[in-house]
């Protein structure tokens, strides 16, 4: 239920002993006329209460009975089908994927296709994957081939470790011997992580209980490579914050010759623990390495190491160990490990050298290092610095036999790709122009083309481009000019083919096989035609993309969705969808999934639904666009969101600017609070899901990257935190959170609740026990949440209500 927070000091039902100055009975004026007047007033209040209750009850019943919301969020009838997982073979001559097996219900075959002809062959049938003594085949959740294609590694029975299903069972199927064997020997089920074949396919490495192991595929012999793994020493995988913010999950790497394994080691003993209290049975397994107990009479407490801004981080180092076992050689990365990060580590084009990206705690400087794995010595070959923050480079690739590497930098004001010599002495720009490279996709070493995602003229869309590695000539758009939307490509190693996935805000994703370089569509792989047919009932008119000039030379991107039976002569209330932080962009021309369908549903209920991208979002609009918010996340976004809404209302006469609601999740929940508190005359209703109410309470890596250290920017943290502006609340506010959110902790919401109560501010609150930040665990959770949001919006900002 929603708990309406009331103030007993202003509620006569909870504080009947009021002052004589406000209580006619206490003043001795209890006359018959006054008693009749009070009875009439009481009757009117009762009638109004009954009417309000009936409206709320009818709204609740109408929303919960809505078949469309049930189909979207409970039955998931509108979920797009993905293609794959697919793997390129022999450079691109063929590929494999998984398809439903005709021989077993809900089971999958691994099939091979010749790329050019489409000739199909079943490589591994579902019947091959039935373990001894079992009746059903393994569920293929992922798979990987050995180099010689004789063996396949199957991942199944995955379990959640924080927000990733990264722990499970691994099986090896030998195609020649027709044998199926589970890895891990006598290890308990679903406890292996990140298994990978050695380069020659004879061994598999994996992580078990924070130690790295290697298992011989043929004999089953297991070699333990690290022996100090514990609750605080983590080998081969990462602590929570590194995993979440620096995207380090599989934290070990086979050397190209298969003789060594390099790995991260995290020591979390210096990190303070954060206690998650489970008062009810959680709808998912929240614990690492130990089974979740049955919920009893007492709550269960799980302590997780979680560094908040300005507090100690994990101590991190890189080690290299022989794959056959032996002593670890530690790389001599300089600097205080508590005040720096090892953000990336890979083999540097050979089996004797590692590339290491080393970040300082402030995250304004990154050093590209080369480490000699035999001696452990480390040298810096390239350094990048930014007055705001630097980005970790995901796209380092070694070229020309290891003589050069690719590097991504914003040094000239745009995110560009550079070619840098191994010794760091020569740097060459490969993608000249006034535009951002969003993502490097593939390098064609023969033709010397660099393929990447960009959108020079429209930050809401994504296309494939290519440039010559030497920087000569102009950037060429590969995606056809008549195809708007968002485009993703998995290009074959020989650069002759690609799996092309595209969507728009109005059309779900489709996957096709295309030939390079002419982009000829060879065949459809997954067109989601049944879903497109279903969507005709909902998507009756296209979303509209807008440019809003808010003054000062700033033009913001926006989209708008109108109601089904839109009448431009009417006035419509507005729902604003907001995120507005550096981790996400809402105004993109790509399919929005179930959340996007909910926006369509709300629009058809009689609302104008809009979203604006302010400065600081990761749009491809240049360095200044993204980094102007440094040190004050939430301040500029609050101003620009208001300015965008006002410009929107001035531009379109059908917008009722007196009836505006806003909603967002996570950082969007934070901005929802900011807008409700800082601009109460503009926003009448707010729905804030899992917000960060106080910037001091989120994780160290994310918060310090965009805000700096709190010891050096105390005022910035204060001015960026919505909780410090709570006295401005005047509208209707709904806060939704889980007390067991392991990402954005409930602590901030509790502090906000206390502050609002202290201020005498009325608000509504809903909690979902035992869920994570996604609020998706457990049957019916997402359905319940979006019914709640719909009901709250329609109760507090009815679509058919006339403006005042």
N, C-alpha and C positions, 0 to 999 in steps of 0.2 A: 504494500500500500504506500501511498504518498503520505509522508508525515508533514502536516502543516505546522510550521514552527510559530508559536504564538507568544506574545508578551503578556504575562499575567497582570502586569501593572497597568495595561491599557485594555484589559478584557474583563467586563463586569461579571461574566460567568465564572471567572476564576478568582476575582477579587471583589466580593460583594460589599466589603466594608470600606466604602469610599468616603471621601471628605464630605463634611456637612455642606460645603459650598457647592458640591455637585450631586448631593443625594437629597431629594425633596422629602423623603421620609424622615431623615435625620433632622431636617429643619422644622419638622412639625407641621407640614403643609399637606397632610394626607387627606384632602378633601374629596367628596364624592365625584366632583367634576374631574379632579386630577386622577382619581382611580379609574374613571371611565376613559380618560385620555390615555392612561397607561395601558388599559386593556385593549383599546383600539390600536395603540402603537405595537403592543405585543402581538396582536393578531396579524397586523401588517408585516411585522418582521417574520412571523411564522410562515405566512404565505410566501414571502420573498425567499425564505430559506427552503421551503418545499419546492418552489419553482426552480431555484438554483440547483437543488439536489436532483430534481427530476431531469433538468437539462444535462447535468453532469452524468447521471446514471444512463440516460438515453445515449449521450455521446459515447460513454464508455462501452455500452452494449453494441452500438453501431460500429465503433471502431473494431472491437474484438470479434464481431461477427463478419467483418469485411473479408470476403473470400479472397480478394486480390492480395491483401497483406499476408494472409495465411499462405497463399501460393508462393509468394516471394520469399518470406522469411522462415516459414516452417517446413513447407514442402520443397522449397528451392527449385521450383519449376522453371525459373528464369535464369538459372546459372549457365553461363557459357561453357561449352565443352572445349577443353584445351587439346592441342595436338601433342602427342609424345608421351613420355620423354623419348626424344630421337637422338641418335648418334650417327655422325658421319663415318663412313668406312673408306679406306684407301684414298684419302684425300678428297673424296666427293663422288667417286664412281658409284657408290651405293650408300644406303643408310638403313638403320634399323629403327623400329618403333614397337609399341605394344598395341595389340588389338584384341577385342573380345573373342574368346575361343568358342568355336561352335561345339566343342566336345565337353565343356564344363560350364555350369551356370556361374556368371560373374567372375570367371577366371580369365586370365590373359595369356595370349601367345606372344612370343617375341618374333617379329617378322622382319624380313629383309626385302628391300626394294632396289632394283637397279634404277639409278637416278634417271638416266636418259630414256629408258623404255618403259619403266613402271612394272617390270616383271617382278612377281611376288614369290617369296619362298618363306615357309615357316622354319625358322632357325631353332626355336625351342618351343615346344607345345606345352600347354598347361599340364598335360599328363606327365611330362618329364619332371615337373616341379612338385610332385607329391612325395613328401618325406615317408620313410619307412614307418609303417604302422598308422599313418594318417589316411584320411579319406578324401580330403580336399587339397588342392594345390596351394602353394604359397601365394599370398597376395603380393604382387610386384609393386612396391612403392617407389623403387628406383633400381637401376641396374647399371653395370659397367662391364666392358669387355676387356679381356687380356689382350696384349698387343698382337698375339697370333690368332685371336678369335676362337681359340679352342675352349676357353673357359669364360663363364659369365658370373659376375658377383651380383647376387640378388639381395636387396635390402627389404626387410619386412618387419611386421610387428613393432612398428615404431612407437616410441613413447615420448612424451613431452618433457624436455629439460628447459625450463623457463619458457621462452616463446618459440622454441624451435623443436620440431620432432626429430631430434638428432641422436636419440638412443634407441637401439632396437636389436634385431637379429640379422646376421649376414650368413648367407649360404653360397657355396660355390658349386656350380653345375659344370661337369666336364662333358663336353659334347662328344668326344671320341669314346670315352669309357662309359658314358651314360650313367655317371654317378652323381649323386647329390649329397653334399656334406655340409653340416652346420659348423661354422667357425666358433672358436672360443672354448673348445673342450668341455670341461665341467663348469665353466662360468655360468652363473644363473642367467635365465632368459632375459632378453631385452636390456642388456647392460653394455653392449659394444657400441662404440661411436666411431664414425668417420673411417670406415674400412676402405682401403685402396690397394690395388694391385701394385707390385713392384714393376719397374719398366719392362722386365722380361716375362712377367706374368707368373713366375714360379712361387712367389710369396705374396702375402697380404699383411699390411700393417693396420693396426687399429688401436684405439684407446679404450682401456677398461679401468674404472675406478681411479682415474687421474694418472695412470701409467701407460706408457707406450709399449706395445707388443708387436712381434712379427711372427707369423705362422706360415710354415711350409705347406703349400697347397697339396702336394703329393702325399707327404707322410703325416701331416697333422701335427708335427712337432712345433711347440710354442716356445719362443724365446722372449723373455721379459727384458726390455731394454732400459727402462728406468725403474727405480725401486723406492723412491722417496715420496711417491704420490700419497696425498692425504686430504683431509678436509681443507687444509690451507695451502698445500703444495699441489699445483695443477700442472701436469705435463701433457702436451699434445692437444689440449683444448684450451679454452680461455675462461677468464672470469666473466661475470655477467656484463660489466660495463664495456670491456673490450669487445665482447661478442656483439653487444647491441649497437654501440656507437662507432666502433672501428671495423665492424663486420669481420671479426676474426672468430671463426668457428673451428674449422679443421686447422689446428695449429701445429701441424708437422708437414714436412715435405721430403719425399724420396729424392735422392740425388739422381741425375740423369743416368748414371751407370749402375744404380741400384745398390751401391755398396755402403751408403750412409743414409741416415735420416737426420734432418735438422728440425728442431722443435723449439717452441716457446715454453718457458717455464714461468708460471705466475705464483708468487708468494703473497697470499692475501692476509697474512697474520697481522699486518699493520693496518688493515682496513677495519673500520668500525662496523659492527653488525647492525642490521635493521631487522626488527622482529615482526614477522607476519603472524597474526593470531587468527586461527580458524575456529570460529565458534560453531560452525556447522560443517557437515561433510562437504568437501570441495567436489565439484563436478569434473575434476581432472586430477591427475597425479602431480602434486606440487613439489614433491621432494626429490632430491638427487641421491641415487644409490641406495636408498632404503625404501621399503614399501610403505605406502600411505596407510596408517592404521584406520580401523573402523572407528567412526565417530562415536564417542561415548558420552559420559556425563560432563566431562571437562574439556575445555578447548585445547587445541594443539598449537604449539608455538614453533615456528620455523625461523631460525636466524639465518639471514643471508648477508654476506659481506657486500656493502653498498657504500661507496665513497660519495659523499655529497660535496658541493663546491667548497674548496679550501681545506678539505680534510685529506688525510693520507690515502694515496692510491696503492694498488698492488705493486710489489717489486717484480720487475720483469727482466729476464735475460734469455739469450739464445744459446742453445747447445747443439752440438753435432755428435752423434753416437754411431758406431759401426752397426750395420744392419744385422750382423751376426752376434752382436753383444759386445760389451766392453765399456771402457770409461768414456764419459762425455767430455768433449773439449768445449769450453765456454768461450764465446766470442767476447772480445775485450771492448765492448761498446762503452764509450766514455760518458760521464755525467751521472748525476744522482738518479738512480732508477725510480725513486719515488716522485721525482720532479720532471719526469720525461716519459715518453711512450715509444715503444717499438711498434710502429703502426703497420709495417709490411715487412715480410721476409720471403725471399724466393731464391732459387739457384740462379746465378748470374751467367747463364749460357754455357756453363761447364760444371764439372763435378768437384771442383776445388775452391769455388768462390761463391759466397752468398751476397746478394744485394739486400741491404737493410735500410728502411726508411725510419729515421729517428726524429721524433718531435719533442720540442721542449714543452714544459707544463703549460705555458701560456698559449701554445699552439700557433705562434706567429712565425716560427722558423722550422723548416724541415731540412734534414741533411740526408742526402743519398750517399750511403756508405758501401764499400766493398770489404768483405771480411774473408780472410784466408782461413779456410777450415782446418788446415794442418797446424798452423801456428796460433790461430785465434786473433791475430793482429787485424786492425780495422783502419781503413783510410777513408776520408771524406772526399768524394769526387765532385759533388755538386750541392749547392745550398740555395734554398728559396726563403725569402722573408716577405712578410706582409704586415702593414700596420694594423690590420684587423686580425684575420686568421688565414692560415694556409690550408689547402685541401690535400688530403692524402691522395697519392697518384695510384690509381687502380690499373692503369694501362701500360705499365712498364713492359716493353718487349725488346728483346735483344736482336739486333740486325747485323748483317754482314759478318757472320761467323763470330758474333760476340764483340765486334769492334765498336759498335754504337748501340745506344738504347733510346727508346721513345720516352718522352717526358711531357707532362701536361702542366702548364703554368699560366698565370694571369698577369705576368709581369708588364705587359703592354696595355692592360686594361680590358683585355678579352681572354677567354679561356682558349688557349691555342696548344697545338702539339709541336714539340721541338724534337729534333734529332741531336743527341749529345754524344760526343766521343767517350770511350770507356774511361779515359783519364780525366774527363771533364773539361778539357782545354778548348774544345771546339763545340759551339752551339749553333744550330741552324734552325730557322723557323720553317716548318713544313706546311702550315695552314695559314698563310697571310690573309688578312682581310678584317673588316670590322664586324665580326660575328663570333659567337661562342661555339666551341665544340662541346657537345653534350656528353658524348660517349664514343670512345674508339671501338670499332667493331672488328676490323680485320686489316692486316697488312698483306698485300700481294707482293712477295719478294721478287718474283720474276718480272712483273710489269712495273714494279716500284710505285704501286698505288696504295694510298692510305684511305680506307673506308671508315666513315664516322657518321654519327647522328648529329644533325644541326637543324636550325631553322632561322636563317638570317633575317627574314622579313616578317615573321609571325611567331611570337613567343608561345603561343598556345598550341602549336603543332610541332611534329617531329618528322624529319625526312632523312633519307640516306644521301650523303654526299661523298665525293672522293676528291683527293688532291694528290699531286705528285709528291713523293717523299722529299724531293729536293726543293720543293716550294715553288717550282716554275709553273707558269700558267695560272688559270683561274680555277676556283673550286667548281666542281661539276655536280649538279643535282642528279642522282641516280633514280630516285623515286619519281615516277611520271608526274608531270606538272598538273594533270587533271585529277590527282588523288589527294584530297585533303586528309586531315586527321593525324593520328599517331601511328608511326610505322616502326616496327622492330625487325631486325634481320639476324639470322644465324647463318653466316656465310661459310660455305665449305672451305676446307684448307686450300684447295686449288683455285678458289675464287671463281669457279665456273657456275656455281649454283647457290641458292639460298632458300631457307625457310623464311617466308615473309609473313609477318603477323600485322594486321592493321585493323583499326577501329576508329569510330568517331563517337562523339557524345550521344549520337542518335542511333548508332548501329553497333551491335556486339562484335567482338573480334572474329576474324576469319583468317585461316592459315592456308597459304598456297606455296607450291614449289615454283620458283622463278629461275630463269636462266640469266646468267650474266654475260656481257654487261648490258644487254638490251632490255632486261626486265620482262622478257616474254614469259607469260604464265604457262607453265607446262601442265599443271593439273592442280585442282583444289584438294587440300588435305583435310581441312575441317572448316566448313563454311557456316556452321551453326544455322542452317536454313530453318529447322523447326522452331528455334528460338525467335528468329526474325519474324516468322509468321505469327507467333503468339504476341509479339510486341505491337502489332498493328492496332490492337485494342487500346493501347496506352499511349503510344507515340503518334499523335495525330498531326503534329506540326513540329518542324525542326526547332531546336534550341537556337538562339540568336547570340552571336558574339559582338561585343561592343567595345568601343574605345571611348574612355571618359577622361576629358581634360579637366583636372582638378586645380589647375593653376600652377604657377611657378615653373612651368616647363615640364610638368609631370602628367603623363597620360597613362592611365591604368587600363589593363585588360579586364573584361567582365563577360559573363554569359547570363542569359535570361531565358527562363522557361515560362511560357504563358499558359493559362488555363485552356482546357479543351474547347469550351464554347466562348472564347475570348470576345469581348465586346469593347472596342476602344472608347466608347462613350461612357463606360462605367469606371468607377474607382475601385481598385483592388488592394487588399493588404499585401504586405511584402514579407517573405521569409528570406533572410540572408544566411547563406552557408559560408562560414569563415574558417580559415586556418591561419594564414598570415605570418608564419614563422619560417626560419631558414631551412627547416627539414621537409617542407612540402609546398606544392603548388596546386591550387584548386582549379584555376582557369586553364584547363587543357582540353583540347578537342580529342578526347579519348573516352572509351566506354567506362562508366562509373560503377558497374556492377549493381548489387542490390541496393546500396545506398543511393546510387543515381536513379534507380527505379522509384525509390521512395520520394525523391524530389519530384519526379513526374507525377506520382500519385497525389502529393500535396498540391501541386499546381492545378491538377484537375479538380481538386476540392474547392478551388476558387481563390488561389493565391498566385502572386507573381513570385517566382523563386529566382534568386540571383546570387552570384558570387563575384567577388572582386579580389584581384591579386595586388597587394600593396608592395612597396619597396621591402627588400629583405627576403622575399620568397626566392627559391632557386630557379627562377626563370632565366632563359638564355638572353639576358638583356645587358650583359656586361658587368664588370667588377663593381663599379660604383652602385649599380642597382642593388646588387646582393649585399654589399658590405657596409652600406651607409648606416645600417641599424646596429653596428657593433657597439656593445656596451650598454644598450638601452632597448633590448628586445621587448616589444609590447607598447612602447611609447609612440613611435612613429606609425606603427600599424594602426593604433587606435585613432590617430588623427586622420590618416588617409582613408580608412574605412568609412568614417563619417563623411569626409569630403566626397568620396565616391558615391555614397548613398544620396547625398544632397544633390549632386550633379545629375544623378540618375533620375531623381524625382523632378528636377527642373526640366529635364529633357523629354520626359514622357508624361503626358497629362493623365493617363490612366493609373498612375501610381498614387496611392493614398499615403502620404508621408506621415500622417498622424497615426498610422497603424503598421508598425514595423516590428518584426520579431527577428531574432538572430539565434543561430545554433552552431555548435562546433564540438569537436572531439579532441582531447589531448591538448596540443597547442591551440587548436581551435576552441576548445573549452576555456582555455586561459583567456583568449581574446574575446570570447563571449562575455566573460566576467568583466574584462576591461571596458568593453563597450557599454554594458549595463551600468557600471559604476561611474565611468568618466563622462558618459553622454546620456544621462537618464531622460533628457527631454526628447531624444531621438528614438531610442529603442524602448518599446513598451513591454516586450516579452523576451526572455532569454532562456535557452536550454543548454546548459553547460555539462558536457559529458567528460568525466575523468580529467579534470583540469589541473594545471599546476598553478595554484593560487599564490604561492610564494616561491620566487625564483631561487631562493637559497636552498630549496629542498629537493631539487632534481639532481640527476647524477653529475659527477664532476666533469666528465669529458664533454658532454653536450653543453652544459651550462657555461663552463669556463671558455669553451671555444667561441661562443657568441657574446659572452658578457665579461670575460676576463676573470681574474681572481677576486673573490669578494673582499679580501683584505685590501685590495687596491682599487676597488670600485664599489664601495659600500653604498654610495648614493645611487649609482646606476641600478643596483639590485633592488633598492627601495622603490625607486621610481618606476621600475618595470614590473613590480608585483601588484597584482590586482587587489590583494587583501588590504593594501594600504590606501585604497580608494573606496572601500566598501560603504562608507557613509553616504556615498552618492546614490545608492540604490533606491529607486522609487517604483519601478515596474514589477512585473511578475517574473520571478526567477525560479527555475527548476535546476537543481544540481543532482547529477547521477554519478555514482561511483561504486566501486567494489572495495570493501575494507581489506581485501587480499590482493589488490593490484600490486604486482611485483615490479612494475615499471614506474608509473606515476603514483607515488604512495598516498594512501588515504590520509596520512598525517596532515597534508596541506589542506584538504577539505575539512578536517576536524577543526583546524585552527580558524579557517574561514567561518565555519558554523559558529564557533565561539564568538568571533568578532561580530557577526551579524546579530547574534542574540544580544551581545553587549550593547549594540547600537539600537536595539529594538526594531530591527528590520525583519519584515515578514518574508518568508521564502518557502519553497517546497523542496523536499529531498527524497531521493530514492536510492537504496543500496541493493546490490546484487551480491550476496555473500559467496565467497569461494571462487570468484571469477578472476581472470587476469585483466590486463588493460584492454583487451579486445572485447570483453563482455560477450563472448561467443560460446563459452563452455556451458554444457548442460542443455537438455532438451527444452526448446521453446524460449531460450533466453533472448536471442536477437528479435524474435517475433514479439515477445513481451515488451522489449525496449522500444521498438519502433511504433508499436501500438500506444505506448505511454507517451512518446513524443508527439504523436499525431493528436491524441486526446488532449494533451496539455495545450498544444497550439490552438486547437479549435475551441476549447473551453475559454481561453483567455484572450484570443484574438479571432472571434468567429468570422468566417469568410463573408457572410452575408450581412454583417453589421454595418450600419451607416456610420460614416465619419462624423466627428463632432466639430 
